[in-house]
Amino acid sequence: MSPLLEVEGLQVQFLTDDGIVHAVDGISYAVDEGRTLGIVGESGSGKTVAALTTMGLTRGPATRISGRVLFQGQDLLRASNQELRRIRGNEVAMIFQDPLSSLHPFYKIGDQLVEAIRAHREVSKAAARDRAIELLGLVGIPEVRRRVDQYPYQFSGGMRQRAMIAMALANEPRLLIADEPTTALDVTVQAQILALIGDLKRRLGMAVIVITHDLGVVAEIADAIAVMYAGRIVERGSAEEIYRSPQHPYTWGLLKSIPRLDVPRGEELIPIAGRPPSLINRPSGCFFHPRCPFAFAEQRRRDPHLEPVPGQVGHEVACLLEPEARTKIWQRLSAGDDPAALRALAER
């Protein structure tokens, strides 16, 4: 059985006065129906651009796009604008990062939901309004018959995000893309939104892609994870393998920079040193080597590609460190050792 969505060798470049921005550089991944993929990386890693390209929202005279994005066997990159309008919001829906700017401030929440429904369904306004009320109730909005006639500014951040989820679900899509669905929300509301997405996936049988900079966000809901850095996927595998046995130094950095309940309370978080590279003037060799505490000379010359992790089915990593060294380093990092003290394990 083929995946619901299959991305193959996707490249997205933006032509600017300063040069070519290599926003997405040959990534591949697949999502099966009823499964959740977490795409994780810092700002500027290309994860949102990849999602917007899937939705057909990066097309333009200054954009070069290549590869394939197959949805139910149809290549969305070759689809006409009319075909994309039929698919977008109907079979593939997206929750955007900032719900306040995504909702029109001058229109009531209910009216915006009615418009989303009637754009793809030939139903009366009354029937669409009933569906809007049903959707707002489905995502946990209280007092829906009153709230449906309110404006976005009258909703809290968490309620606006729920309204965006309701709008995305209006036509029961097969695939839901959630771009940073918990940004700027407090921890309690974050947990509620993630639980809601997971519950809706199970009830409606959707495939879900969750885009985030925080590996902690997708810990409970993702079946598989792809870690992106500088426009590329540097590690991908099942969520269990990524959390239990991560293989890439960048993934280690993401994991060590999030709070955990199973470590001493006073232990400091360890941020990733440096900053993401320019996507116009990219580093030679391994793109992560300027920030990698375990870099050695070969990483400055040789560009690693995704390769299977020995003994772990479906787990791939783009790293020049030897598998045995990666395992030892992560074990020591997990025990709280200083990365600088482990550099000798990476030397060849």
N, C-alpha and C positions, 0 to 999 in steps of 0.2 A: 504493500500500500504506500503510495507516494505521500510525502509531507504536504500539509495544507499550504505552507509557504516555504519556498526554497530559494535562497539567495546564493548566487554562484558568481564569484570573481567580480563583485561590484566595485566599480571605481567611480568616484565623483570628484571632478576638478573644477575649480572656479578660476576664471581668468580675471586677474586684477592688474592695476597699473604697476604693482610691485613684483608681480610674477604669478606663477601658477600655484594655487593653494590645493595641495593634495589632501582633500578633506577625508575621503574614504579611499583606501588603497588596496583593492583586491580582496575584500572580505567574503566569506562564505559561511552560511549557517542554515539550519532548517528548523521548522516548528511544526509539530504534529497537532492534529485536532485534539482539544482537551488538555493540552500541555502548556506549561509556562516556561518561557526562556527569559532569563535575566541578562541584559547587556550592561556591563559595568565599566566605568572609566571616568577619569577626570574630565572637567570641562575642556572642550576642544579636541577630544579624542575621536570624534566623528560619529558617535553613536546616534545623536539626534539627526544628523544629516542623512545617515543611512535610512532612518525611519521615514523622514520627510520624502526621500527619493522613492521609497516604496509606495507612498501615497501620491506620488506624481507632483510634489510641491516644490521641487528644486529645478524644474525645467526652465530654460531661458537661454538667450543668445550667448551669455557669458559662462555657460555651464557645459562641461563635457561629461557624459555619463556612458559607461560601458559595463558589460557583464549581463547577467540575467536575474530577474526577480519573478519567479514563477509562483502565481497564486492559483491553486486548483488547475495547474498545468498551463495557465495563460501567462505570457510574459508581459508584465505591467510596463516594462521599459519600452516596449513596442506598441503598447495600446494607444489609441487615439485619445485626445482630450475628452471626447464625448463618452468613450468607454470608461475612462477613469472616473468621470463624474457619476456614472451609474454605479461603479464599484465603491467609490469613496463615500463613507458615511452610511453605506448600505451593507456591503459584505465585509469591508475593512474600515474600522473606525479608530480614531486617535483621540486620546485625552492629552491636551497640550499642557505645557509646564506651568503656565500662569493662568489660573481660571478667571481671575478678574479681568485680564486683558483679552481673554478668549470669549468672554460673554459680552454682548453689546450692552453698554450702560443705560441706553435710552429705551430698551424694550424689556417687558416683564419676562421673568424666567419661563412662565407657561407659554407665552407667545413664541419664544425662541425654540422651545421644544416642539410646539405645533408646526413651526416652519420646517424643522429638521425631519419630522415625520412625513409631512405632505410633500417634501421634495422628492421622496422615493415611493410614496404610497398614495393611491387615489382614494382618499377618504375625506369625509366632510370635516369641517372645522370642529364641530361638536365631538365627533368620534376621535379626532386627533387630540382634543383637549382631555377627553376621558383617558386616553392612552398616556398623555403627559402626567396626569395625576397618578395613574397607576405606576409609572416609572419613578416618579419622585418618592412614592411610598416604598417601591422596591429597593431604593438605595438608602432608605432610612431617614428621609426628611420628615420631621414631625409636622403635624397640622397641615397636611398637604393642600387641602382645599383653600386655606388662607395663603399659604406660602406660594402657591402657583401664580398668584397675582402680584407678587412682590418683585422688586427690581434687584439686580445683583448686589448693589451696595447694602441692601438690607439683609444679606446673607453673611454669615461668618466665613472665614477661609475654608474651614472643613466642609461647610454646607455648599459653598460654591463648587468645591471639588466634587462633591456628591452630585450636584446638578450637572456638571460636565460629564460625569460617568453616566448619568441618566440620558443625556443627549447622545452620547456615544452608543448607548444600548438601544436607542429608539427603534431601530429597524432590525434588531437581533443579528448583529454581525457575526461572521464566522471567526474573525480575527480582531482582537482589541490590542492596540498599541498604547501603552501608558508611559508618557514621557515625564520623568521625575514627578510622579503623582503625589509625593508627600513633601515636596519642597516647601519651606516656610510654614509648615504645620507643626504644632507641638507634638511631643512624643505620643501622647494618648490618642490624638486624632490620627497621627500617622498609622498607629496600630489598627485603628478602626477602618481606615481607608484600605489598607492592605488586606485586612480580613474580609472586607466587602468585596474586593476584586477577586480574592480566592473563592469566596462563596458563590459569586455570580458565575465564575468560570465553571464550577462544579454543577451548578443548577442549569446553566444554559449550554454547556458543552463547548464553550469557545476555546480557541487557542489565544494565548496572551503573551505579549512581549512587554516586559517592564524594563524601562531605561532608567538608570540611576548612577550616581557617583559613589554610592554607599553600598558596599557588599552586605552590610547588616540589614538593609531594607529588604533584600530578596531572600534572606536566609530561610524564611518559613514558607514562601510561596513558589519559589522557582524549582523546576525539575532539572533544568540545565542552565549553565552559565557560560557566557562568552565575555572575556575580559579584553577591552580595547585600549590601545595606546597608540597615539600618533597616526590614527587612521587605519590601524591594522588590529586584527585579533591576535593577541599574543598567547592566550590560553583559553581552552574551552573544554568542557566536559560536564558530567553530571554534577548537580549541586553537592551531593555527598562527597565526591572526589575533590572538588575544588576546596571545600572547607576542611576536609580531613587530610588531604595530601596535596596542597597547592605546589606548583612546580616552577612558577616564574617569579623572579625577584620583585616585579611590579605588583603581582598578586599578593606576595608577602607584605609589601608595603601597605596595600589597601587594607589587608586584614589586621595589621598591627596598628593601624591608625583609627580603628573603631573601638568604642568601649565594649568590654565583655564582663559578664557576671561571674565567670569561672576563674578570674585572676584577682590577686590582692587589690583591695580598694584603692590603695595609694599608688599603684603602679602607673607610671606616666604613659600616655599615648606617644607613639613614635611617628612623626610625620615623614612623608617621603621628601628627601632632600631635593633642592633645585626646583625647576619648573618645567612644564611640558615644552617640547621643542617647537620651533617654527615649522609650520607645514609648507612653507615656501622654500626655506633653506634647511633641509633636514640633515641630521648628523649622518656621517658615514657609518657603514656597518650596522650593528644593532642600534636601533633608534634610542633604546633605553640606556645605552652604555654611559652617557655623561652623568646619569643620576644613579647608576647601579653601584652599590657598595662592594659588589663582588666582580666588577668588570676586570678583564685582563686584555692583553694586547690584541688577541684575535677578534674580540668583539668590536674593535674599532675598524677592522678591515672586512670582516665577513658578516653578511646579512642573514640571520637565521630565519628559517621557515617552519611552519607548524609540522611537528613530527609526533608520532604516537609515543605516549609514555609507557615504558616497559611494564607489562603486567596489569595495565589498567585499560580496559576496553572502552573506546570512545573518548579517552582523555588525551588531548594533544597540547603541545607547548612549543613555542618558538624561542628557544634558549640554547646557548652554546655551552652552558655548564653541563658537566657529566651527570647523568641521572643519579648515580650514587652520591655525588657531592650535593645535589639539590636536596635529596632526602635528608642527609645529615645536617645540612644548614638549617632546613625548616624545623627539624626536631630540636636543634639547639636554640633557634629563635623562639620557638613555642615555649621553651623552658625559661625564657627571659634573658638569654645571653646577648651581649652587645654585638651588633653586626660587625663592627670593626675587628673584634676578637676572632671572628669566624672567616676572615678573608683568606687565611691560609688554606682552608678547605676547598676554595675555588681555584687555587693555583694548579697549573698542570705541570 
